[in-house]
Amino acid sequence: MWMRRRTTWSSCYRPVKFRLNKDRGRGVTILGAIGECLPRMVTTLAYSTNREAVVDFLRSLRSAFSPDYLNRQEPLATLVVVLDNHRAHITSEVAEEARQLKIELLFLPPYCPELNSIEALWAQVKKQIKDQLIENTQRTLQQHEFEQIIRNVLNSVT
């Protein structure tokens, strides 16, 4: 495992140090959505940011918003999802799945993460993950332990 040297990850006054084993583990991607119409944040963990992960996330978002969306007789309300221009977000498979799920994809201008309201939340999530990792500096974490820390932090977000 490794940590980026950004303000939300590490401080020069309180650096996070831990041992790296030969198997650094798999990368973990968190896809998430927040909104006034959602009862709580919707997240999924994936091992890669690819079109399959984005499609799975859109399905989980639709089911969180309308749990019985597959069996509904009445038309679904359209969801608007704000995305950056990541390569996996702009594939034809993602666009087709979004159309079928009645999700409108709204893309931000390039290099403008400050326009996406979830970025402030990610900063807090990263800080909480860092704090959890500080407590585990004396031992090598396994992949599943690292993922459990992420899940615990995400579940604590209100």
C-alpha positions in Angstrom: 0.0 0.0 0.0 1.1 3.5 -0.6 -0.2 7.0 0.2 -0.2 10.1 -1.9 1.6 13.1 -0.6 -1.4 15.5 -0.6 -2.8 17.5 2.2 -5.7 15.1 2.7 -3.4 12.1 2.9 -0.3 13.1 4.9 1.1 16.0 6.9 4.8 16.8 7.0 4.3 17.2 10.8 2.6 13.8 11.2 3.7 11.6 8.4 2.2 8.2 7.9 4.9 5.5 7.9 4.3 1.8 7.5 6.0 -1.2 6.1 5.5 -2.3 2.5 5.5 -6.0 1.8 6.4 -7.5 -1.6 2.7 -7.7 -2.5 1.5 -4.2 -2.3 -2.0 -5.3 -2.8 -4.5 -4.3 -5.4 -5.6 -0.7 -6.0 -9.0 0.2 -4.7 -11.3 2.6 -6.4 -14.2 4.2 -4.7 -17.2 5.3 -6.8 -19.7 7.5 -4.9 -22.7 9.7 -5.2 -24.3 12.2 -2.8 -27.5 14.2 -3.3 -30.5 15.7 -1.6 -32.7 13.0 -3.0 -30.6 10.1 -1.6 -31.1 8.9 1.9 -27.3 8.5 2.3 -24.2 8.4 0.2 -24.1 5.6 -2.3 -20.6 4.0 -2.8 -19.1 1.0 -4.5 -15.6 -0.4 -4.3 -13.8 -1.6 -7.4 -10.3 -2.7 -8.2 -10.1 -0.7 -11.4 -11.8 2.4 -12.7 -13.1 0.9 -15.9 -16.4 0.9 -17.8 -17.6 -2.2 -16.0 -17.1 -0.6 -12.6 -18.9 2.5 -13.7 -21.9 0.5 -15.1 -22.1 -1.5 -11.8 -22.1 1.8 -9.9 -24.9 3.3 -12.1 -26.9 0.2 -11.4 -26.4 0.4 -7.6 -27.2 4.1 -7.7 -30.5 3.4 -9.5 -31.4 0.6 -7.1 -30.6 2.9 -4.1 -32.8 5.6 -5.5 -35.6 3.2 -6.7 -35.1 -0.3 -5.1 -37.8 -1.9 -7.3 -36.8 -0.2 -10.6 -36.8 -3.4 -12.6 -40.4 -4.3 -11.7 -42.0 -0.8 -11.9 -45.0 -0.1 -14.1 -44.8 3.6 -13.9 -42.0 5.6 -15.5 -38.9 6.3 -13.5 -37.8 9.7 -12.6 -34.6 10.7 -14.4 -31.5 10.9 -12.2 -28.8 13.4 -13.1 -25.3 12.3 -12.3 -22.4 14.7 -12.4 -19.1 13.1 -13.6 -15.7 14.2 -14.5 -14.2 13.3 -17.9 -12.5 10.1 -16.8 -12.0 7.8 -19.8 -14.2 5.1 -18.2 -17.1 7.6 -17.8 -17.4 8.5 -21.4 -17.6 5.1 -23.1 -20.6 4.1 -25.2 -21.4 1.2 -22.8 -21.7 3.6 -19.9 -23.9 6.0 -22.0 -26.1 3.1 -23.1 -26.6 1.7 -19.6 -27.3 5.2 -18.3 -30.0 5.7 -21.0 -31.6 2.4 -20.1 -31.6 3.3 -16.4 -33.0 6.8 -17.1 -29.8 8.4 -15.8 -28.7 11.6 -17.4 -24.9 12.0 -17.4 -23.7 15.6 -16.9 -20.0 16.1 -17.5 -17.9 18.7 -15.8 -15.4 20.8 -17.7 -11.9 19.3 -17.7 -9.6 20.1 -14.7 -12.4 21.5 -12.5 -12.8 19.1 -9.6 -13.8 22.1 -7.4 -17.2 22.1 -9.2 -18.0 18.6 -8.0 -19.5 18.7 -4.5 -18.4 15.2 -3.7 -14.7 16.2 -3.8 -15.0 17.9 -0.4 -16.4 14.7 1.0 -13.6 12.6 -0.5 -11.1 14.9 1.3 -12.7 14.1 4.6 -12.9 10.4 3.8 -9.2 10.3 2.9 -8.4 12.1 6.2 -10.3 9.5 8.2 -8.7 6.6 6.3 -5.3 8.2 7.1 -6.1 8.5 10.7 -7.1 4.8 10.8 -3.8 3.8 9.1 -1.8 5.8 11.6 -3.2 3.4 14.3 -1.9 0.4 12.3 1.6 1.6 11.6 3.3 -1.1 13.7 2.1 -4.0 11.5 1.7 -4.8 7.9 -1.9 -4.6 6.8 -3.4 -7.2 4.5 -5.5 -6.2 1.5 -8.8 -7.2 3.1 -7.9 -5.3 6.3 -7.2 -2.2 4.2 -10.5 -2.6 2.4 -12.4 -3.0 5.7 -10.9 0.2 6.9 -12.3 1.9 3.8 -15.7 0.3 4.2 -15.9 1.3 7.9 -15.0 4.9 7.0 -17.6 5.0 4.2 -20.3 3.6 6.4 -19.6 6.2 9.1 -20.3 9.1 6.7 -23.6 10.7 7.4 
